[in-house]
Amino acid sequence: MTDVVLRPMELSDVDGVMEVEAESFTNPWPRDVILHELTDNQFAHYYVILRGEQLVGYAGMWHVIDDAQITNIAIIPGFRGQKLGESLFLYTLEQAMRMGAKRLSLEVRVSNTIAQRMYRKFGLVPGGIRKNYYTDNQEDAIVMWVNLS
């Protein structure tokens, strides 16, 4: 993957991130939410992954004191299955550790077994269920977490 670049998200990436959102989620975040996260939320840290010149995915994380929570992670469907999600997740995990996070958590759809398998590969374990968490279809979320220290 020599043509892959991982870096912090910039305002100029928002159009590409909106494409990832639209192609990845049935209930995508609106542009103003992404902009707020980038410009106004002191706890938010967002990263992008590019394949060549194309933005193909992004991840978001909130870091508060010694806790990190992945808010979003997505790869455009046409680029899935190439380990790009793993690279992006690992990069985000490394950033959390660099910032001093001692724990990392996230929510994942019960039906998203591919993502669950990837998260387990990095040591995350299920910690609970959030009933009817997803508003598009009331699907439950599995809360997964890992100790980083």
Backbone hydrogen bonds, N-H to C=O, Kabsch-Sander energy under -0.5 kcal/mol:
donor,donor_aa,acceptor,acceptor_aa,energy
4,V,1,M,-1.3
5,V,50,L,-2.1
7,R,48,V,-1.9
9,M,46,Y,-2.8
13,D,10,E,-2.1
14,V,11,L,-1.6
17,V,13,D,-2.4
18,M,14,V,-2.6
19,E,15,D,-1.6
20,V,16,G,-2.0
21,E,17,V,-2.8
22,A,18,M,-2.5
23,E,19,E,-2.2
24,S,20,V,-1.5
25,F,21,E,-2.4
33,V,30,P,-0.8
34,I,30,P,-1.7
35,L,31,R,-2.8
36,H,32,D,-2.2
37,E,33,V,-2.5
38,L,34,I,-2.1
39,T,35,L,-2.4
40,D,36,H,-2.9
41,N,36,H,-1.4
42,Q,40,D,-0.9
44,A,41,N,-1.4
45,H,61,M,-2.8
47,Y,59,A,-2.8
48,V,7,R,-2.9
49,I,57,G,-2.2
50,L,5,V,-2.8
51,R,54,Q,-2.7
52,G,3,D,-3.1
52,G,50,L,-0.6
54,Q,51,R,-1.8
56,V,49,I,-2.4
56,V,54,Q,-0.6
57,G,49,I,-1.1
58,Y,74,A,-2.0
59,A,47,Y,-2.4
60,G,72,N,-2.9
61,M,45,H,-2.2
62,W,69,Q,-2.6
63,H,43,F,-2.7
64,V,62,W,-0.5
64,V,67,D,-2.6
66,D,64,V,-0.6
67,D,64,V,-2.6
68,A,103,R,-2.1
69,Q,62,W,-2.5
70,I,105,S,-2.7
71,T,60,G,-2.1
71,T,69,Q,-0.5
72,N,60,G,-1.0
74,A,58,Y,-2.4
76,I,56,V,-3.1
79,F,76,I,-2.5
80,R,77,P,-1.4
82,Q,79,F,-0.7
87,S,83,K,-2.1
88,L,84,L,-2.6
89,F,85,G,-2.8
90,L,86,E,-2.8
91,Y,87,S,-2.3
92,T,88,L,-2.3
93,L,89,F,-2.8
94,E,90,L,-2.7
95,Q,91,Y,-2.1
96,A,92,T,-2.2
97,M,93,L,-2.1
98,R,94,E,-2.5
99,M,95,Q,-1.8
100,G,97,M,-1.4
101,A,96,A,-2.6
102,K,66,D,-3.4
103,R,66,D,-1.4
104,L,146,V,-2.2
105,S,68,A,-2.1
106,L,144,M,-2.1
108,V,142,I,-1.8
110,V,140,D,-1.8
112,N,109,R,-1.2
113,T,111,S,-1.8
116,Q,112,N,-2.1
117,R,113,T,-2.3
118,M,114,I,-1.8
119,Y,115,A,-2.8
120,R,116,Q,-2.4
121,K,117,R,-1.6
122,F,118,M,-0.9
122,F,119,Y,-0.8
123,G,120,R,-2.1
124,L,119,Y,-2.2
125,V,145,W,-2.6
127,G,143,V,-3.9
128,G,143,V,-1.0
130,R,141,A,-3.0
131,K,129,I,-0.7
133,Y,130,R,-1.1
134,Y,139,E,-2.3
135,T,133,Y,-0.5
137,N,134,Y,-0.5
138,Q,134,Y,-2.1
141,A,130,R,-2.2
142,I,108,V,-3.2
143,V,128,G,-2.7
143,V,141,A,-0.5
144,M,106,L,-2.6
144,M,142,I,-0.6
145,W,125,V,-2.1
146,V,104,L,-2.1
148,L,102,K,-3.5
149,S,102,K,-1.0
